[in-house]
Amino acid sequence: MKKLFAILLLVLMLPRYGWSVSANQPGDFGLGVMVGDTTSLTGQMWTRNDTAIDFAVGGSYQQAAWIQADFDKHFLSAFGRSTRFMSELGPYVGAGLGVGFNRTVGGTKYQNDYFVRVPLGVAWLPARTPVDIFIEVAPTYDVAPVNTVYLSGNLGGRYYF
């Protein structure tokens, strides 16, 4: 835990010493982790100042493994500019696809399942810092082998290179 705190402190202090990278410019690429219903490695590539493609690879208690990709539209500064913190928050909505492997549904194990998801979240993009922290929920529809609708939720963060 001490190492994690030290790394986080270092990342947050780097911009003060001449290394200033934002997290929402076209071409910015970030890697990180997210935890919740699905624990995974996550990445995001900004295509414009307000759109990004993100992906995740991981697993959960229901699936041995899965991969997903989303296209997200961010509404930066949607909460106003009354404070610096509020101006750094941006809700987003997206659409994505994914594949799960070795999922058990109702006691029956399926080799693969395919799903469509609509992530809804809020991202905090601190100014002049190469990180983002996000929380999201995603209504998800399993298309095959069985039709199932469920809601997943995650909390995560990424570091931008």
ZIWO-V310466 format. One record per pair of residues at least 12 apart in sequence whose ideal C-beta (glycine too) atoms are under 7 Angstrom apart, sorted by the first residue. I is the first residue (numbers start at 1). J is the second residue. D is the distance in whole Angstrom. If there is no record, write none. Layout:
I/J/D, I/J/D
This chain:
11/131/6, 11/159/6, 12/129/6, 15/128/4, 15/129/5, 20/128/5, 21/130/4, 21/160/6, 22/128/7, 23/125/5, 23/130/6, 23/131/6, 23/132/5, 23/160/5, 24/46/5, 24/49/6, 24/76/7, 24/125/6, 25/46/6, 25/49/7, 26/46/6, 26/47/6, 26/48/6, 26/49/7, 27/46/7, 28/46/5, 28/160/5, 29/43/7, 29/45/5, 29/160/7, 29/161/6, 30/43/7, 30/44/5, 30/132/7, 30/158/3, 30/159/6, 30/160/4, 31/43/5, 31/158/6, 31/159/6, 32/156/6, 32/157/5, 32/158/3, 32/159/6, 33/156/6, 34/56/7, 34/154/4, 34/155/7, 34/156/3, 35/154/7, 35/155/6, 35/156/7, 36/152/7, 36/153/5, 36/154/4, 36/155/6, 37/60/6, 37/152/4, 37/153/6, 37/154/7, 38/56/7, 38/58/6, 38/60/5, 38/152/6, 38/154/6, 39/58/5, 39/59/7, 39/60/7, 40/56/4, 40/57/6, 40/58/2, 41/56/7, 41/57/5, 41/58/6, 42/54/6, 42/56/5, 42/156/6, 42/158/6, 43/55/5, 44/158/6, 50/73/7, 50/74/5, 50/76/6, 51/72/7, 51/73/6, 51/74/7, 52/72/5, 52/74/7, 53/69/7, 53/71/6, 54/70/5, 54/72/6, 55/68/7, 55/69/5, 56/68/5, 62/103/6, 62/104/7, 63/100/4, 63/101/7, 63/102/7, 63/103/5, 64/101/5, 64/102/4, 65/101/5, 66/98/6, 66/99/6, 66/100/4, 66/101/6, 67/98/6, 67/99/6, 68/96/6, 68/97/7, 68/98/3, 68/117/7, 69/96/6, 69/97/6, 70/94/4, 70/95/7, 70/96/3, 70/117/7, 70/119/5, 71/94/6, 71/95/6, 71/96/7, 72/92/5, 72/94/4, 72/119/7, 73/92/6, 73/93/6, 73/94/7, 74/90/5, 74/92/4, 74/123/7, 75/90/6, 75/91/5, 75/92/7, 76/90/4, 77/90/7, 78/90/6, 78/91/5, 88/124/6, 88/125/6, 88/126/6, 88/127/6, 89/122/6, 89/124/6, 90/123/5, 90/125/7, 91/121/7, 91/122/5, 92/121/6, 92/123/6, 93/120/6, 94/118/7, 94/119/5, 95/118/6, 96/117/5, 96/119/7, 97/116/6, 98/115/5, 98/117/6, 99/112/6, 99/114/6, 100/112/7, 100/113/4, 100/115/7, 105/146/6, 105/148/7, 110/145/5, 113/142/5, 113/144/6, 113/145/6, 114/143/5, 114/144/5, 115/140/5, 115/141/6, 115/142/5, 115/143/6, 116/141/5, 116/143/6, 117/138/5, 117/140/4, 118/138/6, 118/139/5, 119/136/5, 119/138/4, 120/136/6, 120/137/6, 121/134/5, 121/135/6, 121/136/3, 122/134/7, 122/135/6, 130/159/6, 130/160/4, 131/157/6, 131/158/7, 131/159/6, 131/160/7, 132/157/7, 132/158/5, 133/157/4, 134/156/6, 135/155/5, 136/153/7, 136/154/6, 137/151/6, 137/153/5, 138/152/5, 139/151/6, 140/152/6
